[in-house]
Amino acid sequence: MIRAYATAAWLSGLALSAAACGVPTEDSARPLAPTGDAQAFTEPVARAAGPASEHLYLVNNGSLIRVERKLSAPPSIQQLVSDLMAGPTEAEEDVGFTSALLGTHIIGAVEARATTAVVDLSSTREDTGRNDDVLAFAQVVCTLTARPGVKRVAFTREGHPVGVPRADGALTDTPLTCADYTSLLTW
């Protein structure tokens, strides 16, 4: 727990230092090899220091931690998902951040409907047998609900509700909030 606080404090200091001296968080995007429907969400948007923020939930030591990135303009819901699917920046990786989404093509499309983000899972997604599926869905839900105006996230496949795991491992096809993954969060 103390390590998580120290990491969060160090990252905050790093972000403030980088922002203060104008150092960008990443010079260029790291290429990924997208397949199928997921291609639209795997190209990271160039990072820039700016007045807008995006909040992504990344994995550190098996827990989710909210990371703030500065942008020149508020991200669209598609940009937010794209940045999440692209994973941590090099600086974030250097301090131990990873993503349960890397190497997956879980998201086929995403759209906002009133206060619910509807995530259509890729039709090419197969059960991978990965034990971090819960973390992957938690990253998506917590990141999207951190966006102003989004209160919950529903998952579908080809327009039909799909059951996804909550933190306790139980499958649900009802819309989720970050509170469904509280046990995975480190503050």
Buried (B, 14 or more C-beta within 10 A) or exposed (E): EEEBEEBBEEBEEBBEEBBEEEEBBBEEBEEBEBEEBBEBBBBBBEBBBEEEEBBBBBBBEEBBBBBEBBBEEBBEBBBBBBBBBBBBBEBBBEEBBBBBBBEBBBBBBBEBEEEBBBBBBBEEBEEEEEEBBBBBBBBBBBBBBBBEEBBBBBBBBEEEBBEBBBBEEEEBEEBBBBEBBEEBBBE
